[in-house]
Amino acid sequence: MTGESATPRFRPLDPGRLLTALRGATLLLAAGAVLMVVRLPWIGDMGVHAATVERLRHDLLHPGNPMVDSPTDSPYYSPWTVCLALFAKVTGLDTFDVLRCAAVVGLLLLAFGVRQFVRTLSRHPAAPPLAVLCLLLLWGVKPFIWSGFLGLTSLSANASYPSTFATGLGFLFLALLTHALRRPGTGLAAYTGLGALWAVLTLSHQFTGVVFTFGALGVLVAARVRPARALLLRLAAALAVGLAVLAVWPYYSFFALLGAGGLEEIHQPLYRHTLVRFGLLPLGVLALALRLRRDRRDPLVVWFLLGLVTVAAGAVLDKWSLGRTEPAVAMPAQIAAALCVLDGTARRLRAAFGVVLAAALAVGLWAQRDALTFVIRADALPAAVAEDAWKVWEPPSWTTRYTAYGDVVLTGDRRAAVTLPAYGAYTVATGYPDFFLPDEDRRDADTERYFAAGTPREERLAILRRYDVTWVLQRPSRGGLPAGDPALREAGRGPDGRVLYEVVDGVVATAGSQADGPRATP
């Protein structure tokens, strides 16, 4: 040996140990997902998705509006929810058990789809599990819940939603499209099948369809396939089939959604708190920059840029609904971050990037610790989690002891309005923007007017008649007809203090005059 001290050499983590660690982490997340599916936490849009299945299982051909008693179309009636309704009819399972099954299928499809797509970008065995961890954790320090966003907290609440199914299908679609382009002998049938698959995922969750359309454009740009006439004809056929499926879908007019209004205000929060919500994503952007240096037509880079331009356009034009394409910015960056540790760069750079990424994932995991809210009861949560825990809703399931399927309930409580239809009842106001409901504004105004102080009794009775209201659900101090009014009969009280009043048909029918205005169309 010489007297000189040897320069220490960095020894990277053994690939086998890395793969074992990643698989262990994903298995822990899978175990949490199982517990979450069993509990099926009620928060956000659970009510409308349950109501959609409920309407379809009762009348598959003419389900009507899922929330109110009106024969209108609804974008919630998608190929996926139709399949769930058929499954419910065949098995006889309760709607919420059907949604548990939907969560299982959606999560499995998501894991499989991510694996298949990532394997088109890297053959490293650790790439798929590391990509899953990045998709779940590489967001920011302030978690948020929105369908179509794959943060751990968001996915824990939205696992049973169509957006989870559509996202898994979208990743699988990108993988199949990549394979088709890499095989010159891929026939017309395969491409038309891809067109139909794109239409199904777009019908199932429209914003997710846009996100993966951007991803498909990235795959096409990166394919470097010669513009042979045969390939162009196959791609044109795929697009034609996809557009045809969108056009003939019988439950709602997809292309009418392009002119939908009333979506901007509800989506404006997507443009707030950007730094704390997406503060870990710059690591993925750095990984994309490294990929861009190697390949100007990298599919992840193109996907990211298309999403970034769209989100920026939403900010500039005040089209806040374009914020729903933010996953097209996040997901390619997250996948690029995972791949940067494993492929394509110098070993020392990979090692340094891996250390930073591990720290970022740890921060992301701690930031999204409130996902435990959807797995463990609030009173059993650790103090560090309980202080920031999401409040899981307590739906008014107690009302089902009194109400029947198809009854109309008037309530001024938005949370009740978006949960009651899950049990078969209708409400007067939807609680959500509904482009296909022509009298949406009047329903909202009538609900507000009924509970407003000073509204004359005859006007309140006219509102009850107009919508064939069977029940009124309210807190005693909320307004409306007083508890002793002969038009109402108290039926029951819930644990949260809300009172369910039965509307006395004879009193309401004989009160007032014929000038109440037209009834809602049954």
Secondary structure, DSSP 8 states (H G I E B T S, - for coil): --SS----------HHHHHHHHHHHHHHHHHHHHHHHHH----TTHHHHHHHHHHHHH-SS----SSSS-----TT--HHHHHHHHHHHHH---HHHHHHHHHHHHHHHHHHHHHHHHHTT---TTHHHHHHHHHHH-S-SS----TT---HHHHHHHTTSHHHHHHHHHHHHHHHHHHHHH-TT--HHHHHHHHHHHHHHHHH-HHHHHHHHHHHHHHHHHH-----HHHHHHHHHHHHHHHHHHHH-SSS-TGGGGG--S-HHHHGGGGSSHHHHHTTTHHHHHHHHHHHHH-TT-HHHHHHHHHHHHHHHHHHHT-GGGGGGTHHHHHHHHHHHHHHTTSSS-HHHHHHHHHHHHHHHHHHHHHTGGGGGGTS-GGGS-HHHHTT--------GGGGGT--TT-EEEES-HHHHTTGGGGT-EESS-SS--TT-TTHHHHHHHHHHHHSTT--HHHHHHHHHHTT--EEEE-TTS-SS-TT-TTEEEEEE-TTS-EEEEE-HHHHHHSS-GGG------
